Amino acid sequence: MLTYAQTSTQTTGSLIQMVILLVVFAAIFYFLLIRPQRRRQKEHRELISSLKRGDRVITAGGIHGVIDKIDEGTVILSLEEGAKIRVSKTSIVEKVRK
């Protein structure tokens, strides 16, 4: 009877340690991966919503241009020498200061 009680106490103790370890790993995962990613997504949404005609931008592909026209989901960029291309709004990664 006494050995059963000791074994039960040890099992409960190890179970509590496992739960604490899982909570610690979840907290580390959240603060190192999930939270920074959400912050970057929020900053990108703010960037996309703040775009206006005449802004100088850089796309994910490295194309530099000036916004000529903004549609629902696309942007027309004016490039050097008069060339124009249509890109997705979400492909714009940075607004360049003038």
C-alpha positions as CSV (number, residue, x, y, z in Angstrom):
1,M,0.0,0.0,0.0
2,L,2.8,2.4,0.9
3,T,4.6,1.8,-2.4
4,Y,1.4,2.5,-4.4
5,A,1.1,5.9,-2.6
6,Q,4.7,6.7,-3.3
7,T,4.4,5.8,-7.0
8,S,1.2,7.8,-7.3
9,T,2.9,10.9,-5.8
10,Q,5.9,10.5,-8.1
11,T,3.6,10.2,-11.1
12,T,1.7,13.3,-10.1
13,G,4.9,15.2,-9.6
14,S,6.2,14.2,-13.0
15,L,2.9,15.1,-14.6
16,I,3.0,18.5,-13.1
17,Q,6.6,19.0,-14.3
18,M,5.5,18.0,-17.8
19,V,2.6,20.4,-17.8
20,I,4.9,23.2,-16.6
21,L,7.4,22.3,-19.3
22,L,4.7,22.4,-22.0
23,V,3.5,25.8,-20.8
24,V,7.1,27.2,-20.9
25,F,7.6,25.9,-24.4
26,A,4.3,27.4,-25.6
27,A,5.2,30.8,-24.1
28,I,8.6,30.7,-25.8
29,F,7.0,29.7,-29.1
30,Y,4.5,32.5,-28.8
31,F,7.0,35.3,-28.0
32,L,9.7,34.2,-30.5
33,L,7.5,33.2,-33.5
34,I,3.8,34.1,-33.4
35,R,3.9,37.6,-31.8
36,P,6.7,39.1,-34.1
37,Q,4.9,37.6,-37.2
38,R,1.6,39.3,-36.2
39,R,3.4,42.6,-35.7
40,R,5.0,42.4,-39.2
41,Q,1.6,41.6,-40.7
42,K,0.0,44.5,-39.0
43,E,2.8,46.9,-40.2
44,H,2.4,45.6,-43.8
45,R,-1.4,46.1,-43.7
46,E,-0.8,49.7,-42.5
47,L,1.7,50.2,-45.3
48,I,-0.8,48.9,-47.9
49,S,-3.6,51.1,-46.6
50,S,-1.5,54.2,-46.5
51,L,-0.4,54.0,-50.2
52,K,-1.3,56.9,-52.4
53,R,-0.5,58.2,-55.9
54,G,3.0,59.6,-56.2
55,D,4.5,57.4,-53.5
56,R,7.9,55.8,-54.3
57,V,7.8,52.1,-53.4
58,I,9.8,48.9,-53.7
59,T,8.1,45.6,-54.5
60,A,9.0,42.1,-53.2
61,G,10.8,41.5,-56.5
62,G,13.1,44.5,-56.0
63,I,11.3,46.7,-58.5
64,H,11.5,50.4,-57.7
65,G,8.7,52.7,-59.0
66,V,6.3,55.5,-58.4
67,I,2.6,54.8,-57.9
68,D,0.6,56.0,-60.9
69,K,-2.8,54.5,-60.1
70,I,-4.3,52.4,-57.3
71,D,-7.1,49.9,-58.0
72,E,-8.9,47.5,-55.7
73,G,-6.1,44.9,-55.4
74,T,-3.5,46.2,-57.8
75,V,-1.2,49.2,-58.3
76,I,0.2,50.6,-61.5
77,L,3.8,51.6,-61.1
78,S,5.7,54.1,-63.3
79,L,9.2,53.0,-63.9
80,E,12.1,54.9,-65.4
81,E,11.8,55.9,-69.0
82,G,8.0,55.8,-68.9
83,A,7.5,52.1,-68.6
84,K,4.4,51.1,-66.5
85,I,3.6,47.8,-64.8
86,R,0.7,46.5,-62.8
87,V,1.6,44.7,-59.5
88,S,-0.4,43.3,-56.6
89,K,-0.8,45.7,-53.7
90,T,0.5,42.9,-51.4
91,S,3.8,42.7,-53.3
92,I,4.7,46.2,-52.1
93,V,7.1,45.8,-49.2
94,E,8.5,49.3,-48.6
95,K,7.8,52.9,-49.1
96,V,10.9,54.9,-50.1
97,R,11.4,58.3,-48.6
98,K,11.9,61.1,-51.1
